[in-house]
């Protein structure tokens, strides 16, 4: 489960071969004891929970890096390591 970015205490990961749990392209964001799967397409929570402030930061980051995230998603579902993406 490679870390693709970190900012403001939030860790963003993209699991390899992870298209079975949620068929939609998504990331996993962790902050303290909170963790959520978040859609890349619309930046909405698929499962889990994040505090509101951190969720808004992740949404902004997704908006800025959507194309890179989709490219990383393609790599990850094919079992390849995704590239690092600049923090917020």
C-alpha distances in whole Angstrom, upper triangle without the diagonal:
4,7,9,12,14,17,20,18,15,11,10,6,6,5,6,10,10,13,15,14,16,17,17,15,13,11,10,12,12,16,17,17,17,14,14,13,15,17,17,21,22,20,21,19,18,17,17,19,19,22,24,24,21,20,23,21,18,21,22,19,18,22,22,19,19,20,17,15,16,16,13,12,15,13,9,12,13,11,11,9,10,12,12,15,18,18,20
4,6,9,11,15,18,16,14,10,9,6,6,7,8,12,12,15,18,17,18,19,18,15,14,11,10,12,13,16,18,19,18,15,16,15,16,17,17,20,22,20,21,20,20,19,19,20,20,23,24,24,20,20,22,20,17,20,21,18,17,21,20,17,18,18,15,13,15,15,11,12,14,12,9,13,14,11,10,7,7,9,9,12,14,15,18
4,6,8,11,14,13,11,7,6,4,7,9,11,15,14,17,20,19,19,20,19,16,14,10,9,10,11,13,15,17,16,14,14,14,15,17,16,20,21,18,20,19,19,19,18,19,17,20,22,21,17,17,19,17,14,17,18,15,15,18,18,15,16,17,14,12,15,15,11,13,16,14,12,15,17,15,13,10,9,9,7,9,12,11,15
4,7,11,14,14,11,8,6,5,7,10,12,15,15,17,20,20,19,20,18,15,12,9,10,10,12,14,17,19,18,15,15,14,14,15,14,17,19,16,19,18,19,19,19,19,18,20,21,20,17,17,18,15,13,15,16,12,12,15,14,11,13,14,11,9,12,12,9,11,14,12,11,15,16,15,13,9,7,6,4,6,8,9,12
4,7,11,10,8,6,5,7,10,13,15,19,18,20,23,22,21,22,20,17,14,11,11,10,11,12,15,18,16,15,15,15,14,16,14,18,19,16,18,18,19,20,19,19,16,18,19,17,14,15,16,13,11,14,13,10,11,14,13,11,13,15,12,11,14,15,12,14,17,16,15,18,20,18,17,13,11,9,6,6,6,6,9
4,7,7,6,5,6,9,12,15,18,21,20,23,25,23,23,24,22,19,16,13,12,9,10,10,13,15,15,14,15,15,15,18,16,20,20,17,19,18,20,20,19,18,15,16,17,15,12,14,15,11,10,14,14,11,13,16,14,13,16,18,15,14,18,18,16,17,21,19,18,21,23,22,20,16,14,13,10,9,8,6,8
4,5,5,7,9,12,15,18,21,24,23,25,27,26,24,26,24,21,18,14,14,11,11,10,13,16,15,15,16,17,16,18,17,21,20,17,19,19,21,21,19,17,14,15,15,13,10,12,13,9,9,13,12,10,12,15,14,14,16,19,17,16,19,20,18,20,23,22,21,24,26,25,23,20,18,16,12,11,9,5,6
4,5,9,11,15,18,21,24,27,25,27,29,27,26,28,26,23,20,17,15,12,11,9,11,14,14,15,16,18,17,20,20,23,22,18,19,19,22,21,19,17,13,13,14,11,8,11,12,9,10,13,13,12,15,17,16,17,19,22,20,19,23,24,22,23,26,26,24,27,30,28,27,23,21,20,16,15,13,9,8
4,7,10,13,17,19,23,26,24,26,28,26,25,27,25,23,19,16,14,10,8,6,8,11,11,12,14,17,17,20,20,23,22,19,20,19,21,20,17,15,12,12,14,12,9,12,13,11,11,15,15,14,16,19,18,18,21,23,21,19,23,24,22,23,26,25,23,26,29,27,26,22,21,20,16,15,14,11,11
4,7,10,13,16,19,22,20,23,24,22,21,24,22,19,16,12,10,7,6,5,8,11,10,10,11,13,13,16,16,20,19,15,16,15,17,17,14,13,10,11,13,11,7,9,11,9,8,12,13,11,13,16,16,16,17,20,18,16,20,21,18,19,23,22,20,23,25,24,23,20,18,17,14,13,13,10,10
4,7,10,13,16,19,17,20,22,20,19,22,20,17,14,10,8,6,5,7,9,11,11,9,11,12,13,16,15,19,19,16,17,16,17,16,14,14,12,14,15,14,11,12,14,12,10,13,14,12,13,17,16,15,17,19,17,14,18,19,16,17,20,19,17,20,22,20,19,16,15,14,12,12,12,10,12
4,7,10,13,16,14,17,19,17,17,18,17,14,11,7,6,5,7,9,12,14,12,10,10,10,10,12,12,16,16,13,15,14,15,15,14,14,12,15,16,15,12,12,14,12,9,12,13,10,10,14,14,12,13,16,13,11,14,15,12,13,16,16,14,16,19,18,17,14,12,12,10,10,11,10,11
4,6,10,13,11,14,16,15,15,16,15,12,9,6,5,6,8,12,14,15,14,11,10,10,11,13,12,16,17,15,16,15,15,15,14,15,14,17,19,19,15,15,17,15,12,14,16,13,13,16,16,14,14,16,13,11,13,14,11,11,14,13,11,13,16,14,14,11,9,11,10,11,13,12,15
4,7,9,8,11,13,13,12,13,12,10,8,5,6,9,11,15,18,18,16,13,12,10,10,11,11,15,16,14,16,15,14,14,15,17,17,20,21,21,18,17,19,17,14,15,17,14,13,16,17,14,13,15,12,9,11,12,8,7,11,10,7,9,12,11,11,9,8,10,10,11,14,15,17
4,6,5,9,11,11,11,13,13,11,9,8,8,11,13,17,19,19,17,14,13,11,12,13,14,17,19,17,18,16,15,15,16,18,18,22,23,24,20,19,22,21,17,19,21,18,16,20,21,17,17,18,15,12,13,14,10,9,11,10,7,8,11,9,10,9,9,12,13,15,18,18,21
4,5,9,11,12,13,13,14,12,11,11,12,15,17,20,23,22,21,17,16,14,15,16,15,18,21,20,21,19,18,18,19,21,22,26,27,27,24,23,25,24,20,22,24,21,19,22,22,19,18,18,16,13,13,13,10,9,10,8,5,6,7,5,7,7,8,12,14,16,20,20,23
4,6,8,10,11,11,12,11,12,12,13,17,19,23,25,24,23,19,18,15,16,16,16,18,21,20,21,20,17,18,20,22,24,27,29,29,26,24,27,26,22,23,25,23,20,23,24,21,19,19,18,15,14,14,12,9,10,9,6,4,6,5,8,10,11,15,17,19,23,24,26
4,6,7,8,8,10,9,9,10,11,14,17,20,23,22,20,16,14,11,13,13,14,16,18,17,18,16,14,14,16,19,20,24,25,27,23,21,24,23,20,20,23,21,18,21,23,20,18,18,17,14,13,14,12,9,11,11,7,6,9,9,11,12,12,16,18,19,22,22,24
4,6,6,5,7,7,9,11,13,16,19,23,25,24,22,18,16,12,13,12,13,14,17,17,17,16,13,14,17,20,22,25,26,28,25,22,24,24,21,21,23,22,19,21,23,20,17,18,18,14,13,14,13,9,10,12,9,6,10,11,13,15,14,18,20,20,24,24,26
4,6,6,9,10,11,13,14,18,20,24,26,24,22,18,16,13,15,14,16,17,19,19,18,17,13,14,17,20,22,26,27,29,26,24,26,26,23,23,26,24,21,24,26,23,21,22,21,18,17,18,17,13,14,15,12,10,12,13,16,18,18,21,23,24,27,27,29
4,6,9,10,10,12,12,16,17,21,23,21,19,15,13,10,12,12,15,16,18,17,16,14,10,10,13,16,19,23,24,26,23,21,24,24,21,21,24,23,20,23,25,23,21,22,22,18,17,19,17,14,16,17,14,12,15,15,18,19,18,22,23,23,26,26,27
4,5,8,8,10,11,15,17,21,23,22,19,15,12,9,10,9,12,13,14,14,13,11,8,9,12,16,18,22,22,24,22,19,21,22,18,18,21,20,17,20,22,20,18,19,19,16,15,17,16,12,14,16,14,12,15,16,18,19,18,21,22,22,25,24,25
4,7,9,12,14,17,20,24,26,25,22,18,15,12,12,10,12,12,14,15,14,14,10,13,16,19,21,24,25,27,24,21,23,24,20,19,22,21,18,20,22,20,17,18,19,15,13,16,15,11,12,15,13,10,14,15,18,19,18,21,22,22,25,25,26
4,6,10,12,15,19,22,25,24,21,17,14,10,9,7,8,8,10,11,11,11,9,12,15,18,19,22,22,24,22,18,20,21,17,16,19,18,15,16,19,17,14,15,16,12,11,14,13,10,12,14,13,11,15,16,18,18,17,19,20,20,22,23,23
4,7,11,14,17,20,24,23,20,17,14,10,9,6,6,7,10,10,11,12,10,13,16,18,19,22,22,23,20,17,19,19,15,14,17,15,12,14,16,13,11,12,12,9,7,10,10,6,9,11,10,9,13,14,15,15,13,15,17,16,19,19,20
4,7,10,13,16,20,20,16,13,10,6,5,4,5,8,10,8,9,9,8,10,13,14,15,18,18,19,17,14,16,16,12,12,15,13,10,13,15,13,10,13,12,9,9,12,10,8,11,13,11,11,14,15,16,15,13,15,15,14,17,17,18
4,6,10,13,17,17,14,10,8,6,5,7,7,11,12,9,11,10,10,11,12,13,13,16,17,17,14,12,14,14,10,11,14,11,9,13,14,12,11,13,12,8,10,12,10,9,12,13,11,12,15,15,15,14,11,13,13,12,15,14,15
4,7,10,13,13,11,7,6,4,6,9,10,14,14,11,12,10,10,9,9,11,11,14,16,16,13,11,14,14,10,12,15,13,12,15,17,15,14,17,15,12,14,16,13,12,15,16,13,14,17,16,17,15,13,15,14,14,16,15,16
4,7,10,11,8,6,5,6,7,11,12,15,15,11,12,10,11,11,9,9,8,11,13,13,9,9,12,11,8,11,13,11,11,15,16,15,15,18,16,13,16,18,15,15,18,18,16,18,21,20,20,17,15,16,14,14,15,13,13
4,7,7,6,4,7,9,11,14,15,19,18,15,15,12,14,12,10,9,8,10,13,13,9,10,13,12,10,13,15,14,14,18,19,18,18,21,20,17,19,21,18,18,22,21,18,20,23,22,22,19,18,18,16,16,17,14,15
4,6,5,6,9,12,13,17,18,21,20,16,16,14,16,14,11,10,7,8,11,11,8,9,12,11,10,14,16,15,16,19,20,19,20,24,22,19,22,24,21,21,25,25,22,24,27,25,25,22,21,21,18,18,18,14,15
4,6,8,12,15,16,20,22,25,24,20,20,17,19,16,13,11,9,10,13,13,10,13,16,15,14,18,19,18,20,23,23,23,24,27,25,23,26,27,24,24,28,27,25,27,29,28,27,25,23,24,21,21,21,18,18
4,7,10,14,16,20,22,25,24,20,19,16,17,15,11,10,9,10,14,15,12,14,17,17,16,19,21,20,21,24,25,25,26,29,27,24,27,28,25,25,28,28,25,26,29,27,28,25,24,25,23,23,23,20,21
4,7,11,13,16,19,21,20,17,15,12,14,11,8,6,5,8,11,12,10,10,14,14,13,16,18,18,18,21,23,22,23,26,24,21,24,26,23,22,26,26,23,24,28,26,27,24,23,24,22,21,22,19,19
4,7,10,13,16,19,18,14,13,10,11,9,6,6,6,9,12,14,11,10,14,14,12,14,17,16,16,19,21,20,20,23,22,18,21,23,20,19,22,23,19,21,24,23,23,21,20,21,20,19,20,18,18
4,6,10,12,15,14,11,10,7,7,6,4,5,6,10,12,14,11,9,13,13,10,12,15,15,14,17,19,18,17,21,20,16,18,21,18,17,20,21,18,19,22,21,22,21,19,20,19,19,20,18,18
4,7,10,12,12,10,9,6,5,5,6,8,10,13,14,16,13,11,14,14,11,12,15,14,12,16,18,16,15,18,17,14,15,18,15,13,17,18,15,15,19,19,20,18,17,19,18,17,19,18,18
4,6,9,8,6,5,4,5,7,9,10,10,13,13,15,12,9,11,12,9,9,12,12,9,12,15,14,12,15,15,12,13,16,15,13,16,18,15,16,20,20,20,19,17,18,17,16,18,17,16
4,6,6,5,5,6,6,10,12,13,14,17,16,17,15,12,13,14,11,10,13,12,9,11,14,13,10,13,14,10,11,14,13,11,14,16,15,15,18,19,20,19,16,18,18,16,18,18,18
4,6,5,8,10,10,13,15,16,16,18,18,18,16,13,14,14,10,9,11,10,7,9,11,9,7,9,10,7,7,11,11,9,12,14,14,14,17,18,18,17,14,16,16,14,16,16,16
4,6,8,11,11,15,17,18,18,20,19,20,18,15,15,16,13,10,12,12,9,9,12,11,8,10,12,10,9,12,13,11,14,17,16,16,19,21,21,20,17,18,19,17,19,19,18
4,6,9,10,14,16,16,16,18,16,17,16,13,13,14,12,9,11,12,9,9,12,12,10,13,15,12,12,16,16,15,17,20,19,19,22,24,24,23,20,21,21,18,20,19,18
4,7,9,12,13,13,13,15,13,14,13,9,9,11,8,5,9,9,7,8,11,11,9,13,14,11,12,16,16,14,17,20,18,19,22,23,23,22,19,19,19,16,17,16,15
4,6,9,11,11,11,13,12,14,13,9,10,12,10,8,11,13,10,11,15,15,13,17,18,15,15,19,18,16,20,22,20,20,24,24,25,24,21,22,22,19,21,19,18
4,6,7,7,9,12,11,14,12,9,11,13,11,10,14,14,12,14,17,17,15,19,19,16,17,20,19,17,20,22,20,20,23,24,24,23,21,23,22,20,21,20,19
4,7,9,12,15,15,17,16,12,15,17,14,13,17,17,14,17,20,19,17,19,20,16,17,20,19,16,19,21,18,18,21,22,23,23,21,23,22,21,23,22,22
4,7,10,13,15,17,15,13,16,17,14,15,18,18,17,19,22,21,19,22,22,18,19,22,20,18,21,22,19,19,23,23,24,23,22,24,23,23,24,23,22
4,7,11,13,15,13,11,15,16,14,15,18,18,17,20,22,22,21,24,23,20,21,24,22,20,23,24,21,21,25,24,25,24,23,24,23,23,24,22,22
4,7,9,12,10,8,12,14,12,13,17,17,16,19,21,21,21,24,24,20,22,25,23,21,25,26,23,23,27,26,27,25,24,25,23,22,23,21,20
4,6,8,6,6,9,10,10,11,14,15,15,17,19,20,20,23,23,20,22,25,22,21,25,26,23,24,28,27,27,25,23,24,22,20,21,18,17
4,6,6,6,9,10,11,12,14,15,16,18,20,21,22,25,25,22,25,27,25,25,28,29,27,28,31,31,31,28,26,26,24,22,22,19,17
4,6,5,6,9,10,10,12,14,15,17,19,20,20,24,24,22,24,27,26,25,29,30,28,29,32,32,32,29,27,27,25,22,22,18,16
4,5,5,6,9,10,11,13,14,16,17,19,20,23,23,21,24,27,25,25,29,29,28,29,33,32,32,29,26,26,23,21,19,16,13
4,5,5,6,9,10,11,12,14,16,16,18,21,20,18,21,24,22,22,26,26,24,26,29,28,28,25,23,22,20,18,17,13,11
4,5,5,6,9,10,11,12,14,15,16,19,19,17,19,22,21,20,24,25,23,24,28,27,27,25,22,22,20,18,17,14,13
4,5,5,6,9,10,11,13,14,15,19,19,17,20,22,21,21,25,26,24,26,29,29,29,26,23,23,21,18,17,14,11
4,5,5,6,9,10,11,12,14,17,17,16,19,21,20,20,24,24,23,25,28,28,27,24,21,20,18,15,13,10,8
4,5,5,6,9,10,10,11,15,14,12,15,18,16,16,20,21,19,21,24,24,23,21,18,18,15,13,12,10,8
4,5,5,6,9,10,10,14,14,12,15,18,17,17,20,22,20,22,25,25,25,23,19,19,17,14,14,12,10
4,5,5,6,9,10,14,14,13,16,18,18,18,21,23,22,24,27,27,26,24,20,19,17,14,13,11,8
4,5,5,6,8,11,11,10,13,15,15,16,19,20,19,21,24,24,22,20,17,15,13,10,9,8,6
4,5,5,5,9,9,8,10,13,12,13,16,17,17,18,21,22,21,19,15,15,13,10,11,10,9
4,6,6,9,10,10,12,14,15,15,18,20,20,21,24,25,23,22,18,17,16,13,13,12,11
4,6,8,9,10,12,14,14,16,18,19,20,22,24,25,23,21,17,16,14,10,10,10,9
4,6,5,6,9,10,10,12,14,15,16,18,20,21,19,17,13,12,11,8,8,10,10
4,6,5,6,9,10,10,12,14,15,16,19,20,19,17,14,13,13,10,12,13,13
4,5,5,6,9,10,11,13,14,16,17,19,17,16,13,12,13,11,13,15,15
4,5,5,6,9,10,11,12,14,16,17,15,13,10,9,9,7,10,12,14
4,5,5,6,9,10,10,12,14,15,14,12,9,9,10,8,11,12,14
4,5,5,6,9,10,11,13,14,13,13,10,11,13,11,15,16,17
4,5,5,7,9,10,11,13,11,11,8,9,11,11,14,17,18
4,5,5,6,9,10,11,9,8,5,6,9,9,13,15,17
4,5,5,6,9,10,9,10,7,10,12,12,16,17,19
4,6,6,6,9,9,10,8,11,14,15,18,20,22
4,6,5,7,5,6,6,9,12,14,17,20,22
4,5,5,5,6,6,10,12,14,18,19,22
4,5,7,9,10,13,16,17,21,22,24
4,6,9,10,13,17,18,22,24,27
4,7,9,13,16,18,22,23,26
4,6,9,13,15,19,21,24
4,7,9,12,16,18,21
4,7,9,13,15,18
4,6,10,13,16
4,7,9,13
4,6,9
4,7
4
